[in-house]
Amino acid sequence: MLIAFIGVFMTQAVRANQPLLVPLYNSVSNQLAIVSNTPPVDTKLAKSLNATLAALQKGNDGTDLTDITKALGAAIKIVDRTSLSNALQGDLNATMVSVVQVEIDSANSFSNQVAVGDYPSAARTTTLNLSSNLVVTLVNIGAMSDTDAAVKDLLGLTAQRKAIQKAALAALVAPTPTVTATVTIAGLPTVNFKSQELSALEDSPGSFEIDSIQKTSAIAQGVGFNFAGLVAGENNVSITQSGYTRNVKNSSVVEFNGTGGSVQVNWDPAHNFLSGTFTFNVQELGGSRTGTVTGSFTVIYH
């Protein structure tokens, strides 16, 4: 659904709730009727008004924003060269403002779908920021008194839309579940841990258990930690249980119990998604070595 919406938004093939060009078309038609029925007929002005109507008809009855904007721009160029430019200026500007409002509504609707439909990520944040910036730009365009310049600015927003499209498509991709950590223990080489197997469970609402394993030809390691008390959004809570296991080839397994520690985590219950950072201290089980385990995690839990 969102992929289709991205395509619609980025190509400006956005359907308006009403034919945006009709009021302007009617105003030009009324002026043409007056000119045509006022002798002596100003044939040059009548020809220009007919050309304006023809340009507006290319807007596909006011249902496609790209066509609308191009048609409006063409109409402005013709009208501005006639003696009726002042008389029609209000209608031209009102049409531009209506187009801008539909663009703003489209951008806001798109932004809302991204906010609700995508996993929390840098790409989603970028999409929302770019969409917000686009709305600000559109508001400024809508406030312009120079309708011709405003329409040109509307037609020049392609780069902004492409940037939003790129970020939005990246935001659609579910993040790869992973736990990474730096394990520093007195008397042992520092280890950079990256999970190959991962389990994330919600034991009870807002209470989670994360276990991860990394295996190489020389060493197998495990990092696990539990935490509770989460609410949707950002959290900073204590780790309730943690540990680190180290099994070097041709050696015995060494276990370390966690002591203390905390996690800073973003919880998105709508997507069963957790991401954040963690740190905890460790104490060798049956030994004297101590150390720290610090890292980050991105998980989709069950």
C-alpha positions in Angstrom: 0.0 0.0 0.0 2.7 2.5 1.0 4.9 1.6 -2.0 2.0 2.5 -4.3 1.4 5.7 -2.4 5.1 6.7 -2.8 4.8 6.3 -6.5 1.7 8.4 -6.6 3.1 11.1 -4.4 6.4 11.4 -6.2 5.0 11.6 -9.7 2.4 14.1 -8.5 -0.4 11.9 -10.0 -2.4 13.0 -7.0 -6.2 13.1 -7.5 -7.8 16.2 -6.2 -11.2 16.2 -4.5 -12.5 18.7 -7.0 -11.6 19.9 -10.5 -9.2 22.7 -9.5 -9.1 24.4 -12.9 -12.9 24.7 -13.3 -13.4 28.0 -11.4 -10.6 29.7 -13.4 -11.9 28.1 -16.7 -15.4 29.6 -15.9 -14.0 33.0 -15.2 -12.1 33.1 -18.5 -15.2 31.8 -20.3 -17.2 34.7 -18.8 -14.6 37.2 -19.9 -14.6 35.7 -23.4 -18.4 36.0 -23.6 -18.2 39.7 -22.6 -15.5 40.4 -25.2 -17.3 38.5 -27.9 -20.5 40.4 -27.3 -19.1 43.9 -27.0 -18.7 45.6 -30.3 -16.4 46.2 -31.8 -15.1 42.8 -30.9 -11.5 42.7 -29.8 -10.5 39.7 -31.9 -6.9 39.7 -30.6 -8.2 39.5 -27.0 -10.8 36.9 -27.9 -8.1 34.8 -29.5 -5.9 35.0 -26.4 -8.9 34.0 -24.2 -9.6 31.0 -26.4 -6.0 30.0 -26.2 -6.2 30.3 -22.4 -9.2 28.0 -22.3 -7.4 25.5 -24.6 -4.4 25.6 -22.2 -6.6 25.0 -19.2 -8.3 22.0 -21.0 -4.9 20.3 -21.1 -5.0 20.1 -17.3 -7.1 16.9 -17.7 -10.2 18.5 -16.0 -8.2 19.3 -12.9 -7.5 15.8 -11.7 -3.7 15.6 -12.0 -1.5 18.0 -10.2 1.3 17.9 -12.7 -1.0 18.7 -15.6 -2.9 21.3 -13.5 0.3 23.1 -12.7 1.6 23.1 -16.2 -1.8 24.2 -17.6 -2.0 27.0 -15.0 1.5 28.2 -16.0 0.6 28.2 -19.7 -2.6 30.1 -18.9 -0.7 32.7 -16.9 1.7 33.4 -19.7 -1.2 34.1 -22.1 -3.3 36.1 -19.7 -0.4 38.3 -18.6 0.0 39.5 -22.1 -3.6 40.8 -22.3 -5.5 43.8 -21.1 -7.4 41.4 -18.7 -4.4 40.4 -16.7 -5.5 42.4 -13.7 -9.1 41.3 -13.9 -8.1 37.6 -13.9 -5.2 37.9 -11.5 -7.4 37.0 -8.5 -8.6 33.9 -10.2 -5.2 32.8 -11.3 -3.8 33.3 -7.8 -6.7 31.5 -6.2 -6.1 28.5 -8.4 -2.4 28.5 -7.5 -3.3 28.5 -3.8 -5.7 25.6 -4.3 -3.1 23.6 -6.0 -0.6 24.3 -3.3 -3.1 23.2 -0.6 -3.7 19.9 -2.4 0.1 19.4 -2.5 0.3 20.2 1.2 -2.5 17.7 2.0 -0.7 15.1 -0.1 2.6 15.7 1.6 1.1 15.5 5.1 -0.9 12.3 4.2 2.3 10.7 2.9 4.2 11.8 6.0 1.6 10.3 8.2 1.7 7.0 6.4 5.5 6.8 6.7 5.3 7.6 10.5 2.7 4.9 11.1 3.7 2.3 8.5 7.6 2.2 8.7 10.0 0.8 11.2 11.9 3.5 13.3 15.1 4.2 11.4 17.4 6.9 10.1 15.7 6.6 6.7 12.2 7.1 8.3 13.5 10.2 10.2 15.0 11.5 7.0 11.7 11.0 5.1 9.7 12.8 7.8 12.2 15.7 7.9 12.2 16.1 4.1 8.5 15.9 4.0 8.2 18.6 6.7 10.6 20.8 4.8 8.6 20.3 1.6 5.4 21.4 3.4 7.2 24.6 4.6 8.3 25.3 1.0 4.8 24.8 -0.2 3.4 27.1 2.4 5.9 29.8 1.3 5.0 29.3 -2.3 1.3 29.6 -1.5 1.9 33.0 0.2 3.6 34.4 -2.9 1.8 37.3 -4.7 3.6 36.6 -7.9 1.5 33.8 -9.3 3.7 33.1 -12.3 6.8 32.8 -10.1 4.9 30.6 -7.6 3.9 28.2 -10.4 7.5 28.0 -11.6 8.6 27.2 -8.1 5.9 24.4 -7.9 7.3 22.9 -11.1 10.8 23.1 -9.6 10.2 20.8 -6.6 11.2 17.6 -8.5 14.6 17.3 -6.7 12.9 17.5 -3.2 10.4 14.9 -4.2 13.1 12.5 -5.5 15.0 12.9 -2.2 11.9 12.0 -0.3 11.2 9.0 -2.5 14.7 7.7 -2.0 14.5 8.0 1.7 11.0 6.6 1.9 11.9 3.5 -0.1 14.8 2.9 2.2 12.5 3.2 5.2 10.3 0.5 3.9 13.0 -2.1 4.3 12.8 -4.0 7.6 16.0 -3.7 9.5 18.2 -6.7 10.0 18.0 -8.0 13.6 21.4 -7.9 15.2 23.3 -7.4 18.4 26.8 -5.9 18.3 29.1 -5.4 21.2 32.5 -4.7 22.4 33.6 -7.1 25.2 36.4 -5.9 27.4 37.6 -8.3 30.1 40.7 -7.9 32.2 43.4 -10.3 31.1 41.7 -11.2 27.8 41.8 -9.8 24.3 39.1 -7.3 23.6 36.4 -8.9 21.4 34.1 -7.3 18.8 30.9 -9.3 18.9 28.3 -9.5 16.1 25.4 -11.9 16.5 24.8 -14.6 14.0 21.9 -16.1 15.8 19.4 -14.0 17.8 16.3 -14.6 19.9 14.1 -11.8 21.2 11.1 -12.6 23.4 8.5 -10.4 25.1 8.0 -12.2 28.4 5.3 -9.8 29.5 4.1 -6.4 28.2 7.1 -4.1 28.1 9.5 -6.9 29.4 12.0 -8.4 27.1 14.7 -11.1 26.9 17.4 -10.9 24.2 19.9 -13.7 23.6 22.5 -13.7 20.8 25.3 -16.0 19.6 28.4 -15.6 17.5 30.4 -18.5 16.2 33.7 -18.6 14.4 36.3 -21.4 13.8 38.2 -20.2 16.9 35.6 -19.0 19.4 31.9 -19.1 20.2 30.4 -16.3 22.3 27.0 -15.5 23.7 25.6 -12.1 24.9 22.3 -11.9 26.7 20.3 -9.3 28.7 16.8 -8.7 30.0 15.0 -5.5 30.8 11.5 -4.4 31.7 9.2 -1.5 32.3 9.1 -0.2 28.7 6.5 2.2 27.3 6.1 2.9 23.6 8.8 5.3 22.4 12.1 6.2 24.0 13.1 4.5 27.3 16.1 4.4 29.6 15.8 1.4 32.0 18.0 -0.9 34.1 19.0 -4.3 32.9 17.4 -6.9 35.2 19.6 -9.8 34.1 22.6 -10.2 31.8 25.6 -12.4 31.0 28.4 -13.2 28.6 29.7 -16.7 27.7 33.1 -17.3 26.0 34.1 -20.7 24.5 37.6 -20.7 22.9 38.4 -23.7 20.8 40.3 -26.4 22.7 39.6 -24.6 26.0 36.9 -24.6 28.6 33.8 -22.5 28.6 34.1 -19.3 30.7 30.9 -17.7 32.0 30.4 -14.2 33.2 27.4 -13.0 35.1 26.2 -9.5 34.5 26.1 -6.9 37.2 24.2 -3.7 36.9 23.8 -2.1 33.5 21.2 -0.2 31.5 19.6 0.0 28.1 18.5 3.1 26.1 15.8 1.7 23.8 13.1 2.8 21.4 10.1 0.4 21.6 7.7 0.3 18.7 5.0 -2.2 19.7 3.1 -1.7 16.5 5.9 -3.4 14.6 7.2 -5.7 17.5 10.5 -3.7 17.1 13.2 -2.7 19.5 16.4 -0.7 18.9 18.9 0.9 21.2 22.1 0.6 23.1 23.2 -1.3 26.2 26.0 -1.6 28.7 26.6 -3.9 31.7 29.5 -5.0 33.8 30.5 -8.7 34.1 32.0 -10.9 36.8 33.6 -14.2 36.0 31.6 -17.1 37.4 34.0 -19.0 39.8 36.9 -16.6 39.0 38.1 -13.1 39.6 38.1 -11.5 36.2 35.8 -8.5 35.5 34.9 -6.5 32.5 32.2 -4.6 30.5 30.0 -5.4 27.6 28.8 -2.4 25.6 26.9 -2.4 22.4 23.8 -1.9 20.3 20.8 -3.9 19.2 18.0 -4.0 16.6 15.5 -6.8 17.1 12.0 -7.9 16.0 10.6 -9.8 18.8 7.9 -12.5 19.2 
